[in-house]
Amino acid sequence: MAQRIAVLVEHLDGEPTDVTYELLGVARRMADEDGAMVDAVLLGSEVRQLSERLPADRVTILDHPSLRYLAPEAAARALAALLADAPPKLTLVPNTSLGMDIAAWVAARLGWPLVSYCRALESRDGQWIATAQLFGGKILADVALGDEPAIIGALAGAFSQDAASPGPPGTIEQVPAPAELEQLRSRVIALERPEAADVDITRAEKIVAVGRGIESKDNLELAEQLAQALGAVLAASRPLVDAGWLPRSRQVGKSGLKVKPKLYVALGISGAPEHLEGMKDAELIIAINKDPKAPIFTVADYGAVADLFEVAEALLERLEG
Ligand SMILES: Cc1cc2nc3c(=O)[nH]c(=O)nc-3n(C[C@H](O)[C@H](O)[C@H](O)COP(=O)(O)OP(=O)(O)OC[C@H]3O[C@@H](n4cnc5c(N)ncnc54)[C@H](O)[C@@H]3O)c2cc1C
């Protein structure tokens, strides 16, 4: 059999998540270069229908009631059993809160290396190199992948879906569930969703985002006025949300939400890697910061080294006057 690149399919509410298509896309690119095949590993309960939308050479289904919510213990035991049976060259797992639990457990159980927080996979001189983010992206590590099986925890949003738009797979194969799924120590009772947010910043076309430069909760009013005048919604960096000035649903970044508006105005945000991760794909970024060395300027299309209060007030006057 040709070498395989396996991709763990992450799904929610009967739909593969975006990161699944991103991983299938990068797996396709690697497989084409190596003459390998892409195997989408679908763990779940009554998921056959979902398999028909997975563009892979093969979908391997392992169906069991305990896998309904991809609960970490059940999913990890199922995946480990499946991989141990026929080790693929590489196994790509989404580096999401769900996937991280599964990948670490499987790697430990099989004694395989795990490269987590992977944001790039490139072939150099015939060898695949995985680039992993360390310390929240402050350091990048290039890891050469050898011939032994390895697991890659691939970051959501790091890879393009282009090579894998939803479509039918080559073949679908169902494998039996391992006996250990009958003796699990944990089980998911229910899935509870957070309360609906007041606004969904991930769908906003224009965002005015504020950072610690805004200094106090009272000053948010100025940013809110500017947002209203621009027809934008107000968002923030994490410290403001941690301080309770704005709800978590307004946080942009690694541990917040990823946004891709047409316009992103960053007021007094330094541009830490964790923040940039959530907004760097905005179409037009305007940054106002009084520090010319602030990293936010590395991603900004337009920048003003200035006091945010002066700029916000002048802008408001223009927009409202
Ligand atoms: C695991 C992890 C996850 C994280 N997740 C996130 C996340 O999801 N989102 C996030 O944002 N952060 C996240 N962080 C935190 C991140 O590392 C930064 O600490 C944070 O983004 C900094 O926020 P800030 O830019 O508002 O504040 P600061 O870094 O303090 O920057 C304030 C900026 O305001 C400027 N400024 C001050 N006064 C003015 C003024 N009057 N006019 C103009 N400019 C002014 C300063 O020059 C400075 O650049 C995370 C960190 C970790 C470790």
The ligand as a MOL file (V3000), in Angstrom:
LIG
                    3D

  0  0  0     0  0            999 V3000
M  V30 BEGIN CTAB
M  V30 COUNTS 53 58 0 0 0
M  V30 BEGIN ATOM
M  V30 1 C -1.3560 31.6020 25.9410 0
M  V30 2 C -1.6530 33.0700 25.7120 0
M  V30 3 C -2.7740 33.4220 25.0250 0
M  V30 4 C -3.0430 34.7790 24.7850 0
M  V30 5 N -4.1450 35.1090 24.0580 0
M  V30 6 C -4.3440 36.4010 23.7330 0
M  V30 7 C -5.4430 36.7720 22.9110 0
M  V30 8 O -6.2690 35.9510 22.5150 0
M  V30 9 N -5.5780 38.0770 22.5930 0
M  V30 10 C -4.7150 39.0480 23.0260 0
M  V30 11 O -4.9040 40.2200 22.6690 0
M  V30 12 N -3.6880 38.7200 23.8170 0
M  V30 13 C -3.4920 37.4270 24.1890 0
M  V30 14 N -2.4640 37.1170 25.0200 0
M  V30 15 C -1.7240 38.2350 25.6830 0
M  V30 16 C -0.6540 38.8560 24.7950 0
M  V30 17 O 0.5700 38.1690 24.9900 0
M  V30 18 C -0.4310 40.3390 25.1700 0
M  V30 19 O -0.1000 40.4190 26.5380 0
M  V30 20 C -1.6210 41.2360 24.9000 0
M  V30 21 O -2.0940 41.0570 23.5840 0
M  V30 22 C -1.2070 42.6900 25.0810 0
M  V30 23 O -2.3450 43.4950 24.9770 0
M  V30 24 P -2.2060 45.0150 24.5850 0
M  V30 25 O -1.5610 45.1430 23.2540 0
M  V30 26 O -3.5430 45.6390 24.7670 0
M  V30 27 O -1.2920 45.6040 25.7580 0
M  V30 28 P 0.2330 46.0560 25.7620 0
M  V30 29 O 1.1170 45.0060 25.2280 0
M  V30 30 O 0.5110 46.5780 27.1250 0
M  V30 31 O 0.2590 47.2540 24.7210 0
M  V30 32 C -0.3330 48.5080 24.9420 0
M  V30 33 C 0.1150 49.3850 23.7790 0
M  V30 34 O -0.5510 50.6290 23.8530 0
M  V30 35 C 0.3620 51.6430 23.4390 0
M  V30 36 N -0.1170 52.8820 24.0420 0
M  V30 37 C -0.1460 53.2260 25.3550 0
M  V30 38 N -0.7250 54.4370 25.5010 0
M  V30 39 C -1.0550 54.8640 24.2540 0
M  V30 40 C -1.6690 56.0350 23.7480 0
M  V30 41 N -2.1020 57.0140 24.5580 0
M  V30 42 N -1.8200 56.1540 22.4110 0
M  V30 43 C -1.3930 55.1730 21.5600 0
M  V30 44 N -0.8060 54.0330 21.9900 0
M  V30 45 C -0.6430 53.8900 23.3180 0
M  V30 46 C 1.7100 51.1790 23.9640 0
M  V30 47 O 2.7530 51.7640 23.1880 0
M  V30 48 C 1.6160 49.6610 23.7610 0
M  V30 49 O 2.1440 49.2680 22.5000 0
M  V30 50 C -2.1780 35.7840 25.2870 0
M  V30 51 C -1.0430 35.4050 25.9980 0
M  V30 52 C -0.7720 34.0690 26.2130 0
M  V30 53 C 0.4830 33.6960 26.9600 0
M  V30 END ATOM
M  V30 BEGIN BOND
M  V30 1 1 1 2
M  V30 2 1 2 3
M  V30 3 2 2 52
M  V30 4 2 3 4
M  V30 5 1 4 5
M  V30 6 1 4 50
M  V30 7 2 5 6
M  V30 8 1 6 7
M  V30 9 1 6 13
M  V30 10 2 7 8
M  V30 11 1 7 9
M  V30 12 1 9 10
M  V30 13 2 10 11
M  V30 14 1 10 12
M  V30 15 2 12 13
M  V30 16 1 13 14
M  V30 17 1 14 15
M  V30 18 1 14 50
M  V30 19 1 15 16
M  V30 20 1 16 17
M  V30 21 1 16 18
M  V30 22 1 18 19
M  V30 23 1 18 20
M  V30 24 1 20 21
M  V30 25 1 20 22
M  V30 26 1 22 23
M  V30 27 1 23 24
M  V30 28 2 24 25
M  V30 29 1 24 26
M  V30 30 1 24 27
M  V30 31 1 27 28
M  V30 32 2 28 29
M  V30 33 1 28 30
M  V30 34 1 28 31
M  V30 35 1 31 32
M  V30 36 1 32 33
M  V30 37 1 33 34
M  V30 38 1 33 48
M  V30 39 1 34 35
M  V30 40 1 35 36
M  V30 41 1 35 46
M  V30 42 1 36 37
M  V30 43 1 36 45
M  V30 44 2 37 38
M  V30 45 1 38 39
M  V30 46 1 39 40
M  V30 47 2 39 45
M  V30 48 1 40 41
M  V30 49 2 40 42
M  V30 50 1 42 43
M  V30 51 2 43 44
M  V30 52 1 44 45
M  V30 53 1 46 47
M  V30 54 1 46 48
M  V30 55 1 48 49
M  V30 56 2 50 51
M  V30 57 1 51 52
M  V30 58 1 52 53
M  V30 END BOND
M  V30 END CTAB
M  END
